[in-house]
Amino acid sequence: MDKIILVLALVSVNYFAFAQDEEKRNLYYGNMYFDEENYDDAIAYYQEALAVSPLGFKPYFNMGNAYFRTQDFEKAASIYESIVDLAPTAYDKSKVYHNLGNAYFLNQKLDDAIDAYKSALRINPLDEETRYNLAYALQLKQEQDKKKKEKNENKDDENKDDENGDGQNEKDQQEGDQDEKDQNKEDQKDKDEKEGDQNSDENEGDKKDGESKSAPSKISKEQAKRILDAAYKREKEIQKSIEKLKKVGEGESSKKDW
């Protein structure tokens, strides 16, 4: 019986050692391809490492970084979210939150990015890169809120103008109809039926024109231009943000644990 237990123990130890070796080997090759910017092959090796070590923090973390580099920010964020509790140290956990914030930020999810950066700073208050990224995200959020508020205010003002314009046009129309009615009674009693029909057609045409003018337009050319310019500016800001984060704000995203 003791021999059986000893054999089983040896088998377990050998398998564990084999799994560790396989994880390290695949992690090594994955990191090598990562350095060469061959992220697809890097991801494949990280997955091989996870096949023998499903809870391996390092393969998961580096795979998230590889997806980040391919600009698949949604996939990268999903991986970072899944390994927060796998981080072996508080410092590792702060790195995960930092990278999670970057992935959210570049996926235009400012609220989630801000929360992730704050979580990283609670763990590591001395991380200046995370502090910088948080300040930048807060600034963009403030600008977005300001633009949204101004847009809503402008929309309310346009609605008020439309309501006032409709009321004035209706009043003018009523006064014009009354004047025309009085004039017809005094000066046009002897017109024949044909002329009366023509006047009726002309009045209907005037009424339609009046209704068309008083109806609020959906969007002016100036408004359309402002919206397109704002969208273009926002797109340029996102592209600049991507380049800036890759150079100075990415922090531990570009580093690998061996």
Backbone as numpy.savetxt, mean C-alpha at the origin, in Angstrom:
# Nx Ny Nz CAx CAy CAz Cx Cy Cz
17.41 -55.37 26.58 16.58 -54.17 26.58 17.44 -52.92 26.58
18.50 -52.95 27.43 19.40 -51.81 27.49 20.10 -51.61 26.15
20.43 -52.71 25.49 21.09 -52.60 24.19 20.18 -51.94 23.16
18.89 -52.29 23.21 17.92 -51.70 22.28 17.82 -50.19 22.50
17.73 -49.80 23.78 17.65 -48.38 24.11 18.90 -47.65 23.64
20.06 -48.29 23.83 21.32 -47.68 23.42 21.37 -47.51 21.91
20.91 -48.50 21.18 20.89 -48.42 19.72 19.97 -47.30 19.25
18.78 -47.21 19.86 17.84 -46.16 19.50 18.41 -44.78 19.80
19.12 -44.68 20.91 19.73 -43.40 21.27 20.79 -43.01 20.25
21.60 -43.99 19.84 22.63 -43.72 18.85 22.03 -43.30 17.51
20.93 -43.98 17.13 20.25 -43.62 15.88 19.72 -42.20 15.94
19.14 -41.82 17.08 18.60 -40.47 17.24 19.70 -39.43 17.17
20.81 -39.72 17.85 21.93 -38.77 17.83 22.49 -38.62 16.43
22.65 -39.75 15.75 23.18 -39.70 14.39 22.26 -38.94 13.44
20.94 -39.17 13.57 19.98 -38.46 12.72 20.01 -36.96 13.01
20.10 -36.62 14.29 20.14 -35.21 14.67 21.40 -34.54 14.11
22.53 -35.25 14.19 23.78 -34.72 13.66 23.69 -34.58 12.14
23.05 -35.58 11.49 22.89 -35.54 10.04 22.02 -34.35 9.65
20.93 -34.13 10.39 20.02 -33.02 10.09 20.73 -31.69 10.24
21.55 -31.59 11.29 22.30 -30.35 11.49 23.28 -30.11 10.35
23.94 -31.16 9.94 24.90 -31.03 8.84 24.20 -30.62 7.54
23.04 -31.25 7.28 22.29 -30.93 6.07 21.79 -29.49 6.10
21.32 -29.04 7.26 20.86 -27.66 7.39 22.01 -26.68 7.12
23.16 -26.95 7.74 24.31 -26.06 7.56 24.79 -26.06 6.12
24.79 -27.23 5.50 25.26 -27.32 4.11 24.35 -26.52 3.18
23.03 -26.73 3.32 22.09 -26.01 2.46 22.07 -24.51 2.78
22.22 -24.19 4.05 22.29 -22.79 4.43 23.52 -22.12 3.82
24.64 -22.85 3.81 25.88 -22.32 3.24 25.69 -22.02 1.75
25.15 -22.98 1.00 24.96 -22.77 -0.43 23.92 -21.68 -0.69
22.89 -21.65 0.14 21.89 -20.60 -0.01 22.51 -19.22 0.17
23.35 -19.07 1.18 24.01 -17.79 1.42 24.98 -17.43 0.29
25.63 -18.46 -0.27 26.55 -18.23 -1.37 25.80 -17.66 -2.58
24.66 -18.25 -2.91 23.86 -17.75 -4.03 23.26 -16.38 -3.71
22.94 -16.17 -2.44 22.41 -14.87 -2.02 23.45 -13.78 -2.31
24.71 -14.03 -1.95 25.79 -13.07 -2.19 25.97 -12.78 -3.68
25.68 -13.78 -4.50 25.79 -13.61 -5.95 24.53 -13.01 -6.56
23.56 -12.66 -5.69 22.28 -12.08 -6.10 21.46 -13.04 -6.95
21.73 -14.32 -6.80 20.92 -15.36 -7.44 19.88 -15.82 -6.41
18.83 -15.02 -6.26 17.92 -15.22 -5.14 17.01 -16.43 -5.30
16.71 -16.80 -6.53 15.87 -17.99 -6.75 16.57 -19.26 -6.25
17.84 -19.41 -6.60 18.59 -20.59 -6.13 18.82 -20.52 -4.62
19.03 -19.31 -4.12 19.20 -19.15 -2.68 17.96 -19.62 -1.94
16.80 -19.22 -2.42 15.54 -19.62 -1.79 15.38 -21.14 -1.83
15.76 -21.74 -2.96 15.65 -23.21 -3.09 16.49 -23.92 -2.04
17.70 -23.45 -1.79 18.56 -24.08 -0.78 18.04 -23.81 0.64
17.50 -22.63 0.87 16.93 -22.37 2.19 15.74 -23.30 2.46
14.97 -23.57 1.42 13.85 -24.51 1.58 14.35 -25.92 1.86
15.46 -26.29 1.23 16.06 -27.60 1.52 16.52 -27.68 2.97
17.08 -26.59 3.46 17.52 -26.56 4.85 16.33 -26.70 5.79
15.22 -26.08 5.44 14.02 -26.15 6.28 13.36 -27.52 6.21
13.61 -28.27 5.13 13.03 -29.61 5.00 13.57 -30.54 6.08
14.84 -30.34 6.47 15.43 -31.18 7.51 15.40 -30.51 8.87
15.11 -29.19 8.88 15.02 -28.46 10.15 13.88 -27.45 10.06
12.64 -27.94 10.19 11.46 -27.09 9.95 11.36 -25.84 10.83
12.05 -25.84 11.96 11.98 -24.68 12.85 13.28 -23.88 12.83
14.06 -24.07 11.79 15.33 -23.35 11.70 15.14 -21.87 11.49
15.60 -21.07 12.42 15.41 -19.61 12.32 16.24 -19.02 11.18
17.50 -19.43 11.07 18.40 -18.83 10.09 17.93 -19.05 8.64
17.54 -20.27 8.24 17.05 -20.44 6.87 15.80 -19.60 6.60
14.89 -19.54 7.58 13.68 -18.74 7.40 14.02 -17.26 7.24
14.87 -16.77 8.15 15.22 -15.35 8.14 15.89 -14.97 6.81
16.85 -15.78 6.37 17.55 -15.47 5.13 16.64 -15.62 3.91
15.72 -16.57 3.98 14.77 -16.72 2.87 13.86 -15.49 2.78
13.46 -14.97 3.93 12.68 -13.73 3.92 13.47 -12.60 3.30
14.77 -12.53 3.61 15.63 -11.50 3.02 15.73 -11.67 1.50
15.79 -12.92 1.04 15.88 -13.17 -0.40 14.60 -12.72 -1.11
13.46 -13.02 -0.53 12.20 -12.55 -1.13 12.14 -11.02 -1.10
12.67 -10.43 -0.05 12.71 -8.97 0.04 13.52 -8.40 -1.12
14.66 -9.04 -1.42 15.51 -8.54 -2.50 14.86 -8.69 -3.88
13.98 -9.67 -4.04 13.26 -9.81 -5.30 12.05 -8.89 -5.37
11.87 -8.07 -4.33 10.78 -7.12 -4.20 9.41 -7.80 -4.06
9.44 -9.05 -3.61 8.20 -9.72 -3.24 7.96 -9.41 -1.76
7.55 -8.19 -1.49 7.47 -7.70 -0.12 6.36 -8.39 0.67
5.30 -8.79 -0.01 4.21 -9.48 0.67 4.67 -10.85 1.19
5.41 -11.59 0.35 5.93 -12.90 0.77 6.96 -12.73 1.88
7.83 -11.74 1.74 8.84 -11.50 2.77 8.17 -11.18 4.10
7.15 -10.33 4.08 6.45 -9.97 5.33 5.81 -11.20 5.96
5.24 -12.08 5.11 4.60 -13.29 5.63 5.62 -14.17 6.36
6.83 -14.29 5.81 7.87 -15.10 6.45 8.32 -14.46 7.76
8.57 -13.15 7.73 9.01 -12.48 8.95 7.97 -12.61 10.06
6.70 -12.49 9.70 5.63 -12.62 10.70 5.66 -14.00 11.35
5.98 -15.02 10.56 5.90 -16.40 11.05 7.08 -16.78 11.95
8.16 -15.98 11.95 9.35 -16.39 12.70 9.67 -15.47 13.87
8.77 -14.56 14.19 9.03 -13.67 15.32 9.29 -14.48 16.59
8.47 -15.49 16.81 8.61 -16.30 18.03 9.71 -17.35 17.93
10.30 -17.52 16.74 11.40 -18.46 16.58 12.76 -17.82 16.85
12.78 -16.51 16.94 14.05 -15.81 17.13 14.73 -16.28 18.41
15.97 -16.72 18.34 16.64 -17.26 19.53 17.04 -16.21 20.56
17.22 -14.96 20.13 17.60 -13.90 21.06 16.72 -12.67 20.83
16.76 -11.77 21.80 16.00 -10.52 21.67 16.52 -9.70 20.49
17.84 -9.72 20.30 18.42 -8.98 19.18 17.91 -9.51 17.84
17.86 -10.85 17.72 17.32 -11.45 16.49 15.87 -11.05 16.27
15.10 -11.01 17.35 13.69 -10.62 17.23 13.57 -9.17 16.76
14.45 -8.30 17.26 14.40 -6.91 16.83 14.73 -6.79 15.34
15.66 -7.64 14.85 16.00 -7.64 13.42 14.79 -8.08 12.58
14.07 -9.08 13.08 12.88 -9.55 12.36 11.85 -8.43 12.25
11.60 -7.73 13.35 10.64 -6.64 13.32 11.11 -5.50 12.40
12.41 -5.24 12.42 12.96 -4.20 11.54 12.69 -4.54 10.07
13.02 -5.78 9.68 12.81 -6.20 8.30 11.33 -6.29 7.95
10.53 -6.69 8.93 9.08 -6.72 8.72 8.55 -5.32 8.44
9.06 -4.36 9.19 8.66 -2.96 8.95 9.04 -2.51 7.55
10.25 -2.88 7.11 10.68 -2.51 5.75 9.78 -3.14 4.68
9.43 -4.40 4.89 8.57 -5.08 3.91 7.19 -4.44 3.85
6.63 -4.11 5.01 5.34 -3.43 5.04 5.44 -2.06 4.37
6.50 -1.34 4.69 6.68 0.01 4.16 6.70 0.00 2.64
7.50 -0.90 2.07 7.64 -0.95 0.62 6.43 -1.59 -0.05
5.55 -2.18 0.73 4.28 -2.69 0.20 3.16 -1.68 0.45
3.57 -0.44 0.81 2.67 0.69 1.00 1.66 0.45 2.13
2.08 -0.27 3.16 1.26 -0.49 4.34 1.89 0.27 5.51
1.68 1.59 5.52 2.39 2.45 6.46 2.01 2.16 7.91
0.75 1.93 8.17 0.32 1.68 9.55 1.00 0.43 10.12
1.03 -0.64 9.32 1.68 -1.87 9.77 3.19 -1.67 9.92
3.78 -0.90 9.00 5.22 -0.64 9.09 5.56 0.11 10.36
4.77 1.11 10.69 4.99 1.90 11.90 4.93 1.02 13.13
3.94 0.13 13.18 3.80 -0.78 14.34 5.03 -1.71 14.46
5.51 -2.21 13.31 6.65 -3.12 13.33 7.92 -2.40 13.79
8.14 -1.19 13.29 9.31 -0.42 13.71 9.26 -0.13 15.21
8.08 0.18 15.71 7.94 0.46 17.15 8.26 -0.79 17.97
7.81 -1.95 17.47 8.10 -3.21 18.18 9.60 -3.46 18.21
10.28 -3.18 17.10 11.74 -3.37 17.05 12.44 -2.45 18.04
11.98 -1.20 18.15 12.62 -0.24 19.04 12.33 -0.53 20.51
11.21 -1.16 20.79 10.94 -1.55 22.19 11.97 -2.59 22.65
12.40 -3.44 21.72 13.37 -4.48 22.06 14.80 -3.91 22.02
15.07 -3.09 21.01 16.41 -2.53 20.83 16.31 -1.02 20.61
16.18 -0.25 21.67 15.98 1.22 21.56 17.16 1.95 20.93
18.31 1.31 20.82 19.51 1.98 20.30 19.70 1.79 18.79
18.76 1.12 18.14 18.88 0.88 16.70 18.51 2.16 15.94
19.52 2.88 15.47 19.28 4.16 14.80 18.65 3.99 13.42
18.96 2.89 12.74 18.36 2.66 11.42 16.85 2.47 11.54
16.45 1.70 12.54 15.01 1.50 12.76 14.36 2.82 13.15
15.03 3.61 13.97 14.48 4.90 14.39 14.31 5.83 13.18
15.30 5.81 12.28 15.21 6.63 11.08 14.03 6.18 10.21
13.91 4.87 9.99 12.82 4.36 9.16 11.46 4.67 9.77
11.37 4.59 11.10 10.12 4.93 11.77 9.77 6.40 11.55
10.74 7.29 11.71 10.50 8.71 11.51 10.05 8.99 10.07
10.68 8.30 9.12 10.33 8.49 7.71 8.90 8.01 7.44
8.54 6.85 8.00 7.19 6.31 7.80 6.15 7.22 8.45
6.45 7.76 9.62 5.52 8.68 10.29 5.33 9.95 9.48
6.41 10.44 8.87 6.31 11.64 8.05 5.41 11.41 6.84
5.62 10.27 6.14 4.78 9.96 4.98 3.32 9.77 5.39
3.10 9.15 6.55 1.74 8.95 7.04 1.07 10.28 7.31
1.80 11.21 7.90 1.26 12.54 8.18 0.90 13.25 6.88
1.76 13.15 5.87 1.49 13.78 4.58 0.26 13.16 3.92
0.14 11.85 4.01 -1.02 11.18 3.43 -2.32 11.63 4.11
-2.29 11.68 5.42 -3.48 12.11 6.17 -3.86 13.55 5.82
-2.85 14.40 5.66 -3.11 15.80 5.32 -3.75 15.92 3.95
-3.20 15.17 2.97 -3.77 15.19 1.62 -5.20 14.65 1.61
-5.42 13.59 2.38 -6.76 13.01 2.45 -7.75 13.99 3.05
-7.32 14.72 4.08 -8.19 15.70 4.72 -8.50 16.84 3.77
-7.49 17.33 3.05 -7.69 18.41 2.09 -8.62 17.97 0.96
-8.45 16.73 0.53 -9.30 16.22 -0.55 -10.76 16.15 -0.10
-10.99 15.69 1.13 -12.36 15.62 1.65 -12.96 17.01 1.80
-12.14 17.97 2.26 -12.63 19.34 2.41 -12.98 19.94 1.06
-12.15 19.71 0.06 -12.43 20.21 -1.29 -13.70 19.59 -1.85
-13.88 18.31 -1.54 -15.08 17.62 -2.02 -16.33 18.20 -1.38
-16.26 18.50 -0.08 -17.39 19.11 0.62 -17.70 20.49 0.04
-16.64 21.27 -0.26 -16.84 22.61 -0.83 -17.49 22.52 -2.20
-17.07 21.55 -3.01 -17.65 21.38 -4.34 -19.12 21.00 -4.24
-19.45 20.14 -3.28 -20.85 19.75 -3.10 -21.71 20.94 -2.71
-21.18 21.80 -1.83 -21.92 23.00 -1.42 -22.13 23.93 -2.60
-21.08 24.12 -3.42 -21.20 24.97 -4.60 -22.23 24.43 -5.57
-22.25 23.11 -5.74 -23.22 22.49 -6.64 -24.64 22.70 -6.14
-24.84 22.55 -4.83 -26.17 22.76 -4.26 -26.63 24.19 -4.43
-25.75 25.15 -4.20 -26.10 26.56 -4.37 -26.39 26.88 -5.82
-25.58 26.30 -6.71 -25.79 26.55 -8.13 -27.11 25.98 -8.61
-27.48 24.80 -8.15 -28.75 24.21 -8.54 -29.91 25.05 -8.06
-29.80 25.57 -6.84 -30.89 26.39 -6.29 -31.06 27.67 -7.07
-29.94 28.34 -7.42 -30.02 29.58 -8.18 -30.56 29.33 -9.58
-30.11 28.25 -10.22 -30.59 27.94 -11.57 -32.08 27.64 -11.57
-32.54 26.96 -10.53 -33.97 26.65 -10.45 -34.78 27.93 -10.28
-34.25 28.85 -9.45 -34.95 30.12 -9.24 -35.00 30.92 -10.53
-33.86 30.99 -11.25 -33.81 31.72 -12.52 -34.75 31.09 -13.53
-34.81 29.78 -13.53 -35.68 29.09 -14.48 -37.14 29.42 -14.21
-37.51 29.44 -12.93 -38.89 29.75 -12.56 -39.26 31.18 -12.96
-38.32 32.11 -12.70 -38.59 33.51 -13.07 -38.68 33.65 -14.58
-37.81 32.96 -15.31 -37.86 33.03 -16.77 -39.14 32.44 -17.31
-39.61 31.35 -16.73 -40.86 30.74 -17.17 -42.05 31.68 -16.94
-42.04 32.37 -15.81 -43.13 33.29 -15.49 -43.15 34.47 -16.45
-41.95 35.05 -16.73 -41.87 36.16 -17.68 -42.34 35.74 -19.05
-41.92 34.55 -19.45 -42.31 34.07 -20.77 -43.82 33.83 -20.83
-44.37 33.34 -19.73 -45.81 33.09 -19.70 -46.59 34.39 -19.82
-46.17 35.41 -19.11 -46.84 36.71 -19.18 -46.72 37.31 -20.57
-45.53 37.21 -21.15 -45.32 37.78 -22.48 -46.18 37.07 -23.50
-46.29 35.77 -23.37 -47.12 35.02 -24.31 -48.59 35.45 -24.23
-49.05 35.73 -23.02 -50.44 36.14 -22.85 -50.72 37.48 -23.53
-49.77 38.39 -23.48 -49.99 39.74 -24.00 -49.74 39.85 -25.50
-48.68 39.22 -25.98 -48.22 39.50 -27.35 -48.42 38.37 -28.34
-48.70 37.17 -27.90 -48.71 36.05 -28.83 -50.03 35.28 -28.81
-51.14 35.97 -28.60 -52.45 35.31 -28.55 -52.86 34.79 -29.91
-52.42 35.51 -31.00 -52.92 35.21 -32.34 -52.00 34.27 -33.14
-50.95 33.72 -32.46 -50.07 32.82 -33.23 -50.80 31.52 -33.56
-50.52 30.98 -34.75 -51.21 29.75 -35.15 -50.65 28.54 -34.42
-51.26 27.41 -34.64 -50.91 26.19 -33.91 -49.50 25.73 -34.24
-49.07 25.96 -35.48 -47.73 25.54 -35.87 -46.68 26.32 -35.10
-46.88 27.62 -35.04 -45.93 28.45 -34.31 -45.91 28.09 -32.83
-47.10 27.77 -32.33 -47.17 27.37 -30.93 -46.40 26.10 -30.68
-46.50 25.16 -31.63 -45.75 23.92 -31.48 -44.26 24.18 -31.54
-43.85 25.10 -32.43 -42.43 25.39 -32.53 -41.91 26.03 -31.26
-42.71 26.95 -30.70 -42.29 27.57 -29.44 -42.19 26.55 -28.33
-43.13 25.61 -28.36 -43.09 24.57 -27.34 -41.82 23.75 -27.45
-41.42 23.41 -28.70 -40.20 22.65 -28.92 -38.99 23.45 -28.48
-38.96 24.75 -28.82 -37.82 25.58 -28.45 -37.70 25.70 -26.94
-38.83 25.86 -26.26 -38.78 25.98 -24.80 -38.27 24.70 -24.15
-38.66 23.59 -24.69 -38.19 22.31 -24.15 -36.69 22.18 -24.33
-36.22 22.66 -25.51 -34.78 22.63 -25.74 -34.05 23.54 -24.78
-34.58 24.71 -24.51 -33.95 25.62 -23.54 -33.92 25.01 -22.16
-34.98 24.34 -21.80 -35.07 23.71 -20.49 -34.02 22.62 -20.34
-33.83 21.84 -21.39 -32.83 20.78 -21.33 -31.43 21.36 -21.20
-31.20 22.47 -21.96 -29.89 23.10 -21.84 -29.67 23.63 -20.44
-30.71 24.20 -19.87 -30.60 24.73 -18.52 -30.31 23.64 -17.51
-30.95 22.50 -17.65 -30.72 21.39 -16.75 -29.29 20.85 -16.90
-28.81 20.83 -18.13 -27.46 20.33 -18.35 -26.43 21.24 -17.71
-26.65 22.55 -17.78 -25.70 23.48 -17.21 -25.72 23.45 -15.69
-26.91 23.25 -15.12 -27.00 23.27 -13.67 -26.52 21.97 -13.03
-26.46 20.87 -13.81 -26.04 19.59 -13.24 -24.54 19.62 -12.96
-24.09 19.16 -11.80 -22.66 19.19 -11.46 -21.88 18.21 -12.32
-20.72 18.66 -12.83 -19.86 17.78 -13.62 -19.15 16.79 -12.70
-18.84 15.62 -13.23 -18.20 14.59 -12.41 -16.80 15.00 -12.00
-16.01 15.48 -12.96 -14.64 15.90 -12.63 -14.15 16.84 -13.73
-13.51 17.92 -13.36 -13.00 18.88 -14.32 -11.63 18.44 -14.83
-11.18 19.07 -15.90 -9.87 18.74 -16.43 -8.77 19.10 -15.44
-8.97 20.21 -14.72 -7.98 20.62 -13.72 -7.89 19.61 -12.58
-9.07 19.12 -12.14 -9.07 18.12 -11.08 -8.41 16.82 -11.53
-8.70 16.42 -12.75 -8.09 15.20 -13.28 -6.57 15.34 -13.35
-6.12 16.50 -13.77 -4.67 16.73 -13.86 -4.03 16.67 -12.48
-4.71 17.27 -11.47 -4.16 17.24 -10.11 -4.07 15.82 -9.59
-5.10 15.02 -9.85 -5.11 13.63 -9.37 -4.00 12.83 -10.04
-3.83 13.00 -11.36 -2.79 12.27 -12.08 -1.40 12.71 -11.62
-1.24 14.01 -11.40 0.06 14.50 -10.92 0.37 13.95 -9.54
-0.65 13.90 -8.67 -0.44 13.37 -7.31 -0.08 11.89 -7.35
-0.75 11.13 -8.22 -0.47 9.70 -8.34 0.95 9.48 -8.86
1.34 10.30 -9.85 2.69 10.17 -10.40 3.74 10.50 -9.35
3.48 11.56 -8.59 4.42 11.96 -7.53 4.54 10.88 -6.48
3.41 10.27 -6.12 3.42 9.21 -5.11 4.22 8.00 -5.61
4.06 7.66 -6.89 4.80 6.53 -7.46 6.29 6.80 -7.44
6.70 8.04 -7.76 8.11 8.40 -7.72 8.65 8.32 -6.31
7.83 8.72 -5.32 8.26 8.65 -3.93 8.51 7.21 -3.50
7.63 6.30 -3.94 7.79 4.89 -3.59 9.07 4.34 -4.20
9.36 4.69 -5.47 10.57 4.21 -6.11 11.81 4.74 -5.40
11.77 6.01 -5.01 12.91 6.58 -4.28 13.07 5.89 -2.93
11.94 5.57 -2.30 11.98 4.91 -1.00 12.63 3.54 -1.11
12.31 2.82 -2.20 12.89 1.49 -2.40 14.41 1.59 -2.50
14.88 2.54 -3.31 16.32 2.69 -3.48 16.98 3.14 -2.19
16.34 4.06 -1.45 16.91 4.57 -0.21 17.02 3.46 0.83
15.97 2.65 0.95 16.00 1.58 1.94 17.02 0.51 1.58
17.22 0.28 0.30 18.22 -0.70 -0.11 19.63 -0.24 0.26
19.84 1.09 0.22 21.18 1.62 0.45 21.46 1.89 1.92
20.53 2.60 2.59 20.85 3.03 3.95 19.86 2.58 5.00
18.69 2.17 4.58 17.67 1.86 5.58 17.36 0.40 5.75
17.98 -0.44 4.94 17.63 -1.85 4.98 18.22 -2.54 6.20
19.30 -2.03 6.71 19.89 -2.58 7.93 20.22 -4.04 7.79
19.66 -4.84 8.70 20.01 -6.26 8.76 19.38 -7.08 7.65
18.56 -6.47 6.79 17.96 -7.24 5.72 19.02 -7.81 4.79
20.13 -7.11 4.62 21.13 -7.55 3.67 22.18 -8.45 4.33
22.11 -8.66 5.61 23.10 -9.48 6.31 22.54 -10.88 6.56
23.47 -11.85 6.65 23.05 -13.22 6.81 23.71 -13.84 8.02
23.01 -14.71 8.71 23.58 -15.44 9.83 24.13 -16.76 9.33
25.37 -17.01 9.57 26.01 -18.22 9.07 25.87 -19.36 10.05
